[in-house]
Amino acid sequence: MTNSNDHKYPCIIPAVPEDFNRAKATLHYLFEFLPVSKIVFIGPSSLEPLVNETDDSDLTIEYINENSLVPFSKVKEVYDPILAAATTKAISTVNWYYQQFLKMAYANVCEEEYYLSWDADTIPVKKIEMFSENGKPYFDVKPEFNTSYFVTIERLFGYTKIIQDSFISEHMVFNKDFMLEMIAEIEKTSFEGEAFYEKILSAVGTDNLKLGFSEFETFGTFVAMRHQSAYMLRKWKSFRNANFFVDISDITPEDIKWLSKDYHAATFEKYHETEDILTGLFRDPRYREKLSPEQFYIAILESGAMGEYKDGKLKVGDSYYPI
């Protein structure tokens, strides 16, 4: 059997110009630590010149116009009436749904057996194989649970939650054929519309709209039920709120090396700006000598320096975010 870790795969990143500008200085880490043959940015036309201007000849970076995969206007045309009739009024999350549909639709143009989806705000901090020694890809799982996702999964396929952890992390290795199979099955359901995204939004409905679908949770559940031995589960550890401590553009090789002792990746959420006092603590050599990154992080969380920390989640504004 050919070792799948000997091969590299396209990595897709749905993004807008702001995302690209934040991430471009760290893209070399994806090529260094992941089995990536190229990075394909999927986004609006305003993203294309930024991608094309990237002058690093050692990095293969491409652009695909998002509307060539899924027309945004079509998604919005379906989404807006559901939002207007939603039982709980909320701000529009159409862009959140749209980027998930883009990840799914890339299967229609992918020339490889697998493709990797990776979040623009996340950096791998060490070498990560995406396939086991027996050639099976990993589903990297984390302790997260959102009931709303499984409401829609059950409506689409009749499946409930099947593993203790969640298939949601900052990335996923998609088997192209399995994704196309799942899309075809969605399009055969009796929900309104013809395209898979119309069917999904119809299944989400007016009662489950705010956070009603996860492409990762849905794909993981579908594959686990239909192709039970195709993937292997692996515990994934990420430093979720790295942006409290350091901006993504300012991360150093020393920071990366230290974080790699406990974590696979670091995520730089946009909802909170870096705080100088936390940066000082993060880079204090005394803490790095005495504490592991995870011990340091938990100590900071429990101190309240980052805000209210409760039941493994951090409160930011009116919402609680997983750590």
Long-range contacts (C-beta under 8 A, 24 or more apart in sequence): 1-134, 1-135, 2-135, 3-131, 3-133, 3-135, 4-130, 4-131, 4-135, 4-136, 4-137, 5-35, 5-129, 5-130, 5-131, 5-133, 7-35, 8-35, 8-36, 8-37, 9-35, 9-36, 9-37, 9-112, 9-114, 9-115, 9-116, 9-130, 9-173, 10-36, 10-37, 10-38, 10-39, 10-40, 10-110, 10-112, 10-115, 10-116, 11-36, 11-37, 11-38, 11-39, 11-40, 11-115, 11-116, 11-117, 11-118, 12-39, 12-40, 12-41, 12-42, 12-102, 12-103, 12-106, 12-115, 12-116, 12-117, 12-118, 13-39, 13-40, 13-41, 13-42, 13-117, 13-118, 13-119, 13-120, 14-41, 14-42, 14-43, 14-66, 14-99, 14-102, 14-103, 14-120, 15-41, 15-42, 15-43, 15-47, 15-120, 16-43, 16-44, 16-46, 16-47, 17-43, 17-44, 17-46, 17-47, 17-50, 19-43, 19-120, 19-121, 20-47, 20-50, 20-51, 20-120, 21-50, 22-120, 22-121, 22-248, 22-249, 22-268, 22-270, 23-120, 23-121, 23-248, 24-50, 24-54, 25-248, 25-249, 26-123, 26-248, 26-249, 26-251, 27-56, 27-59, 27-61, 28-56, 28-58, 28-59, 29-123, 29-124, 29-125, 29-256, 30-118, 30-123, 30-124, 31-58, 31-59, 32-127, 33-124, 33-125, 33-126, 33-127, 33-128, 34-116, 34-118, 34-124, 34-128, 34-130, 35-116, 35-129, 35-130, 35-131, 36-116, 37-112, 38-62, 40-64, 40-106, 42-66, 42-69, 42-102, 42-106, 64-106, 64-109, 66-98, 66-102, 69-102, 69-105, 69-106, 69-108, 69-109, 70-98, 70-101, 70-102, 70-105, 70-195, 70-197, 72-98, 74-195, 74-197, 74-198, 75-101, 75-197, 75-201, 78-193, 78-197, 78-198, 78-201, 78-202, 79-201, 82-201, 82-202, 82-204, 82-205, 82-206, 82-209, 83-209, 85-206, 86-206, 86-207, 86-209, 86-210, 87-206, 87-207, 88-209, 88-210, 90-209, 90-210, 93-209, 93-210, 93-211, 97-197, 97-200, 97-201, 97-213, 100-213, 100-214, 100-215, 101-196, 101-197, 101-200, 101-215, 103-174, 103-215, 104-179, 104-182, 104-183, 104-196, 104-215, 104-219, 106-174, 107-174, 107-176, 107-179, 107-180, 107-183, 108-180, 110-176, 112-176, 113-175, 113-176, 113-177, 114-173, 114-174, 114-175, 114-176, 115-173, 115-174, 115-176, 116-171, 116-172, 116-173, 116-174, 117-171, 117-172, 117-174, 118-170, 118-171, 119-170, 119-171, 119-267, 121-170, 121-243, 121-248, 121-267, 121-268, 121-269, 121-270, 122-170, 122-171, 122-238, 122-265, 122-266, 122-267, 122-268, 123-248, 123-251, 123-256, 123-265, 123-266, 123-267, 123-268, 124-264, 124-265, 125-239, 125-256, 125-257, 125-259, 125-260, 125-263, 125-264, 125-265, 125-266, 126-256, 126-260, 126-264, 128-264, 128-265, 130-173, 131-173, 132-232, 136-229, 136-230, 136-231, 136-232, 137-173, 137-175, 137-230, 137-231, 137-232, 138-173, 138-231, 138-232, 138-233, 138-234, 139-167, 139-172, 139-173, 139-220, 139-223, 139-224, 139-231, 139-232, 139-233, 139-234, 140-169, 140-171, 140-172, 140-234, 140-235, 140-236, 140-264, 141-165, 141-166, 141-167, 141-169, 141-220, 141-233, 141-234, 141-235, 141-236, 142-166, 142-168, 142-169, 142-235, 142-236, 142-238, 142-322, 143-312, 144-168, 144-322, 146-211, 146-214, 146-217, 148-208, 148-210, 148-211, 148-212, 149-211, 149-212, 149-213, 149-214, 149-217, 149-218, 150-217, 151-208, 151-212, 152-200, 152-203, 152-204, 152-208, 152-212, 152-213, 152-218, 153-217, 153-218, 153-221, 155-191, 155-203, 155-205, 156-186, 156-189, 156-191, 156-199, 156-200, 156-203, 156-218, 157-185, 157-221, 157-222, 157-225, 159-221, 159-222, 159-225, 161-221, 162-221, 162-224, 162-225, 163-220, 163-224, 163-233, 165-233, 165-235, 166-217, 167-214, 167-216, 167-217, 167-219, 167-220, 167-221, 168-214, 168-216, 168-217, 169-216, 169-236, 169-238, 170-238, 170-265, 170-267, 171-265, 172-215, 172-216, 172-219, 172-220, 174-219, 175-223, 175-227, 175-230, 178-219, 178-222, 178-223, 178-226, 178-227, 178-230, 179-219, 181-226, 182-218, 182-219, 182-222, 182-223, 185-222, 236-264, 236-265, 237-262, 237-263, 237-264, 237-294, 238-263, 238-264, 238-265, 238-266, 238-267, 239-263, 239-265, 239-266, 239-267, 239-293, 239-297, 240-267, 240-269, 240-321, 240-322, 240-323, 241-267, 241-269, 241-272, 241-306, 241-314, 241-321, 241-323, 242-266, 242-267, 242-268, 242-269, 243-267, 243-268, 243-269, 243-270, 243-272, 243-273, 243-274, 244-272, 244-274, 244-275, 244-278, 244-306, 245-274, 245-275, 245-278, 245-279, 245-281, 245-282, 246-274, 246-279, 246-282, 246-283, 247-274, 250-274, 255-282, 255-283, 258-288, 258-293, 259-293, 261-292, 261-293, 262-292, 262-293, 262-294, 263-293, 263-294, 269-321, 271-316, 271-317, 271-321, 272-316, 277-305, 278-305, 278-306, 281-305, 297-323
